[in-house]
Amino acid sequence: MTEIQESIRGAIATRLREARKVAGLSQGQVAKLLAMHRPTISEIEAGNRRVSAEELTKFAETYDVTVSWLLGESDEQLEADDPRLQLAARELGKLKPDDLDRLLRLLASMRNSDVDTDDDGGARK
């Protein structure tokens, strides 16, 4: 692997780790959400494993960031200093693992819904 490839992989690994921490998730929780093994998440975040385009997309959706940001192509900042996010992360940490998993699946389904509702409460595509 070339030095440039190592640098890119390291930058992606750093951003993935940062996004996961801001989301208040453990590596185990992310692994469960993405149907991966926890050691795989660890290897990716250490920069020791290549991440496919499909995996990057799944990570971006899970962490609610753009693939562009994960690739280091965007300088947008994660809002880790928002007190509401810090409070939410603390409260999520108090949930039982099964309850947290259910909540994360619910949030993912809400975010990934193909149907939006209009102002009158009706559905539209």
Backbone as a ProteinNet text record, in pm:
[ID]
protein_1_A
[PRIMARY]
MTEIQESIRGAIATRLREARKVAGLSQGQVAKLLAMHRPTISEIEAGNRRVSAEELTKFAETYDVTVSWLLGESDEQLEADDPRLQLAARELGKLKPDDLDRLLRLLASMRNSDVDTDDDGGARK
[TERTIARY]
86	0	90.1	53.3	133.1	109.6	196.2	184.6	55.8	16.7	-107.3	-228.2	-230.4	-340.5	-349.8	-235.9	-234.6	-288.3	-251.8	-297.6	-449.6	-502.4	-646.5	-720.1	-671.6	-735.3	-732.6	-622.1	-611.4	-708.8	-726.4	-819.9	-963.1	-997.2	-1131.6	-1153.5	-1054.4	-1064.4	-1088	-1015.4	-1029.6	-1169.1	-1219.2	-1353.4	-1461.9	-1444.8	-1542.2	-1546.5	-1430.9	-1422.2	-1485.5	-1454.7	-1509.7	-1661.4	-1712.5	-1857.2	-1927.5	-1866.2	-1925.6	-1934	-1827.6	-1826.3	-1927.5	-1937.6	-2035.7	-2177.4	-2197.8	-2328.6	-2358.1	-2255.3	-2275	-2289.7	-2227.1	-2239.8	-2109	-2121.1	-2003.3	-1974.4	-1855.3	-1822.7	-1916.6	-1953.1	-2044.2	-2182.1	-2230.5	-2361.8	-2360.7	-2253.6	-2242.3	-2234.5	-2156.5	-2143.8	-2280.3	-2359.3	-2492.1	-2582.1	-2578.6	-2661.5	-2625.4	-2497.1	-2450.9	-2429.7	-2469.6	-2453.6	-2307.9	-2218.5	-2075.9	-2030.6	-1908.5	-1850.2	-1780	-1781.5	-1717.7	-1568.9	-1493.9	-1353.5	-1336.4	-1434.2	-1428.5	-1434.8	-1525	-1535.5	-1404.7	-1348.2	-1220	-1109.1	-1102.8	-1000.3	-1019	-1145.2	-1173.6	-1130.4	-1167.1	-1133.8	-984.3	-913.1	-767.8	-697.1	-773.9	-715.3	-649.9	-678.9	-617.3	-700.5	-821.7	-910.1	-969.7	-972.7	-1032	-1183.5	-1244.4	-1389.4	-1446	-1546.2	-1607.4	-1699	-1734.5	-1826	-1960.4	-2007.6	-2135.2	-2126.2	-2015.4	-1997.3	-1989.7	-1919.6	-1911.7	-2050.7	-2133.1	-2269.8	-2347.3	-2333.5	-2402.7	-2353.9	-2223.7	-2168.9	-2225.7	-2226.2	-2275.5	-2420.8	-2503.2	-2644	-2658.3	-2580.1	-2587	-2546.4	-2441.5	-2389.4	-2451	-2536.5	-2600.6	-2497.8	-2401.2	-2300.7	-2298.1	-2225.7	-2215.5	-2094.3	-2103.6	-1989.6	-1873.1	-1903.7	-1801.6	-1722.5	-1793.6	-1724.4	-1636.8	-1689.6	-1610.6	-1483.3	-1492	-1375.5	-1278.8	-1316.6	-1229.4	-1240.7	-1343.1	-1361.6	-1440.2	-1495.4	-1577.2	-1524.5	-1523.8	-1473.7	-1583.3	-1707.3	-1815.2	-1777.7	-1826.2	-1794.2	-1909	-1874.9	-1976.8	-2006.7	-2130	-2171	-2165.8	-2046	-2029.1	-2046.8	-2036.2	-2046.1	-2190	-2285.3	-2425.4	-2469.2	-2509.1	-2547.4	-2661.9	-2750.2	-2860.9	-2807.9	-2706.6	-2648.6	-2575.1	-2505.8	-2435.2	-2533.4	-2644.2	-2747	-2806.8	-2837	-2894.4	-2798.2	-2669.8	-2570.6	-2563.4	-2569.2	-2567.1	-2689.9	-2805.3	-2929.2	-2929.3	-2878	-2870.6	-2780.4	-2675.7	-2584.1	-2648.3	-2760.1	-2830.2	-2929.1	-2958.3	-3055	-2996.1	-3084.8	-3044.6	-3004.9	-2909.6	-2863.6	-2976.5	-3072.2	-3182.8	-3268.9	-3292.3	-3372.9	-3300.2	-3169	-3090.5	-3093.2	-3080.8	-3085.7	-3219.3	-3329.2	-3462.1	-3474.9	-3425.4	-3432.5	-3350.1	-3232.3	-3147.3	-3211.7	-3275.8	-3346.3	-3462.2	-3533.3	-3643.8	-3593.4	-3486.3	-3429.9	-3383.9	-3320.6	-3274.6	-3393	-3500.1	-3615.8	-3683.2	-3684.8	-3742.5	-3660.6	-3528.6	-3439.6	-3441.2	-3460.4	-3452.6	-3587.7	-3691.8	-3826.1	-3835.7	-3896.9	-3915.2	-4035.9	-4120.2	-4243	-4232.5	-4250.9	-4254.7	-4400	-4424.8	-4560.9	-4566.8	-4679.5	-4695.2	-4748.1	-4770.7	-4815.2	-4951.7	-5032.2	-5165.5	-5164.4	-5046.9	-5038.2	-5055.3	-5076.8	-5093.1	-4957.8	-4958.2	-4832.4	-4810.3	-4684.5	-4647.7	-4516	-4488.9	-4362.7	-4267.5
-117.9	0	123.5	222.5	343.2	432.3	528.3	621.9	704.1	740.1	816.5	731.7	605.3	516.5	499.3	484.3	471.5	597.6	712.7	840.2	854	817.5	825.4	729	606.5	507.8	554.7	615.6	667.6	781.3	869.1	981.2	930.8	832	774	707.5	634.2	566.4	667	776.3	879.8	940	968.8	1028.3	929.5	802.5	701.7	690.7	689	681	804.7	923	1047.4	1050.9	1011.3	1012.3	913.8	797.7	698.9	753	817.4	871.9	984.5	1071.5	1180	1122.5	1011	946.6	875.2	862.5	798.7	648	588.1	443.9	372.4	249.4	165.5	92.2	36.9	-41.3	-161	-220.8	-334.4	-297.3	-180.6	-135.8	-109.5	-46.5	-19.6	-151.2	-244.8	-374.7	-442	-435	-496.3	-426.4	-291.7	-216.2	-244.8	-266	-284.9	-432	-522.1	-666.4	-702.5	-649.2	-678.8	-733.8	-780.2	-823.8	-705.4	-700.2	-589.4	-576.2	-687	-672.1	-606.9	-624.7	-561	-409.8	-361.7	-217.6	-166.2	-240.8	-203	-193.1	-291	-290.7	-172.8	-142	-28.5	101.4	118.5	241.9	255.7	144.8	149.2	174	172.3	193.6	69.2	-47	-172.1	-248.5	-201.9	-271.5	-171.1	-208.7	-126.3	-123.3	-9.3	7.2	21.7	-59.9	-52.9	69.5	104.1	217	189.8	66.5	30.2	45	1.8	14.8	161.4	242.2	385.7	448.4	408	459.9	419.8	295.7	248.5	322.7	343.8	419.7	562.2	625.4	763.3	771.9	677.1	676.1	654.6	564.1	533.2	652.7	722.8	835.5	969.1	968	1089.5	1194	1147.5	1235	1203.7	1282.9	1255.7	1166.9	1091.4	1011.4	1104.7	1220.6	1319.9	1358.4	1375	1410	1293.6	1170.3	1054.2	1040.4	1076.9	1067.4	1183.9	1282	1396.7	1500.7	1490.2	1585.9	1708.7	1704.6	1814	1854.5	1984.6	2033.9	2058.5	2018.2	2041.8	1981.9	2042.4	1999.9	1920.8	1820.4	1750.8	1836.2	1841.7	1930.2	1860	1819.3	1747.5	1839	1969.6	2064	2103.5	2057.3	2089.1	2021.9	2099.2	2041.2	1940.3	1960.5	1865.2	1729	1728.3	1601.9	1533.8	1612.7	1555.7	1494.8	1563.5	1511	1382.7	1383.8	1265.1	1147	1171.8	1064.1	1008	1095.3	1048	962.9	1008.3	933.8	801	800.1	675.4	574.6	624.3	536.8	467.8	519	460.9	351.4	341	241.6	100.8	4.2	-135.5	-160.1	-250.5	-274.7	-306.8	-388.6	-422.9	-301	-216.6	-96.3	0.7	12.9	101	50.1	-80.2	-137.4	-108.8	-124.8	-96.3	51	139.6	282.5	318.4	260.9	289.9	240.1	124.3	74.9	166.7	214.7	307.7	436.4	491.6	614.2	592.6	478.9	449.5	437	373.5	359.1	493.5	580.1	713.6	793	784.6	861.1	807.4	677.6	614.6	594.5	648.3	631.1	689	612.8	659.4	751	751.9	829.7	946.3	1067.4	1186.4	1221.5	1297.1	1342.9	1490.1	1530.4	1670.8	1745.9	1874.5	1958.6	1921.2	1853	1812	1675.5	1614.6	1483.8	1367.9	1396.8	1291.9	1245.2	1131.6	1077	1122.7	1141.5	1173	1103.8	1081.7	1016.1	1115.2
0	0	0	-79.4	-88.7	33.3	49.3	161.1	151.7	30.6	10.8	50	8.1	44	195.9	261.1	407.1	473.2	418.7	472.8	459.5	344.2	320.4	413	422.8	509.6	655.1	696.1	832.2	858	759.3	774.1	783.8	702	707.6	843	889.2	1018.9	1131.4	1128.1	1230.9	1228.7	1110.2	1099.9	1141.6	1106.9	1148.8	1301.1	1363.1	1509.5	1573.4	1519.7	1572.4	1559.5	1443.5	1420.6	1513.8	1535.8	1625.1	1767.4	1812.2	1948.2	1963.8	1863.8	1869.3	1871.2	1800.2	1798.9	1930.7	2016.6	2145.6	2137.6	2036.8	2015.3	2045.6	2091.8	2110.5	1979.4	1969.2	1850.5	1838.2	1950.6	1949.4	1897.7	1937.6	1891.3	1741.4	1694.1	1550	1473.9	1525	1459	1446.1	1552	1549.4	1447.2	1445.2	1351.8	1206.6	1180.4	1042.8	1006.5	1097.2	1074.6	1045.3	1129.2	1119.6	1254.8	1259.1	1385.8	1450.9	1585	1654.3	1618.7	1608.5	1568.3	1430.7	1342.7	1210.4	1226.2	1312.8	1337.6	1395.5	1487.2	1548.4	1444.3	1354.6	1248.8	1153.4	1120.6	1032.5	1099.8	1228.9	1300.1	1327.8	1324	1340.8	1207.7	1099.2	966.6	910	968.8	924.9	823	798.5	704.1	607.5	481.8	376.8	395.4	364.2	374.8	234.6	203.7	71	61.7	-59.2	-81.1	-14.3	-24	38.8	191.3	248.5	393.9	434.8	356.3	387.5	388.5	293.2	286.8	411.6	454.3	574.6	698.4	708.7	821.9	821.6	704.7	694.1	738.8	696.6	736.5	886.9	940.9	1083.3	1168.1	1125.6	1203.1	1163.6	1061.9	1011.8	968.4	890	829.1	679.8	604.1	460.5	432	324.6	280.8	249.7	193.6	162.4	287.4	399.2	524	570.1	561.6	602.6	519.6	391.6	303.4	321.2	402.8	424.1	314.9	231.7	121.7	164.8	284.8	335.4	472.3	497.7	625.7	727.7	695.4	790.3	926	1030.9	1165.9	1226.3	1305.3	1382	1504.1	1543.1	1650.9	1785.5	1825.8	1951.4	2071.2	2052.4	2163.6	2194.1	2115.7	2139.1	2269.8	2370.8	2499.5	2488.8	2391.6	2373.5	2330.4	2242.5	2198.7	2313.4	2394.7	2509.1	2608.8	2633.3	2722.5	2665.4	2536.7	2472.4	2482	2459.7	2467.8	2609.1	2709.9	2849.1	2878.9	2832.7	2858.1	2783	2660.9	2585	2655	2718.7	2790.9	2909.5	2956.8	3072	3030.9	2901.2	2853.7	2859.1	2875.7	2865	2720	2695.1	2557.4	2459.7	2501	2410	2378.3	2479.4	2457.4	2364.3	2383.2	2296.7	2153	2135.5	2000.4	1933.7	2008.7	1952.5	1914.4	2001.3	1973.8	1850.1	1837.5	1721.4	1591.9	1597.6	1478	1442.6	1544	1520.5	1456.4	1509.6	1453	1309.2	1283.9	1147.7	1052.4	1097.2	1008.6	983.7	1083.2	1064.2	964.1	975	888.6	745.6	732.4	600.5	535.1	593.7	540.7	400.3	311.8	173.5	160.8	261.4	255.6	351.9	301.5	384.7	409.5	514.2	534.1	497.1	439	404.2	525	512.4	623	677.8	597.2	641.2	707.1	723.2	786.8	690	564	465	414.9	352.3	301.3	158.1	124.3	-14	-43.5	-166.3	-204.6	-260.4
[MASK]
+++++++++++++++++++++++++++++++++++++++++++++++++++++++++++++++++++++++++++++++++++++++++++++++++++++++++++++++++++++++++++++

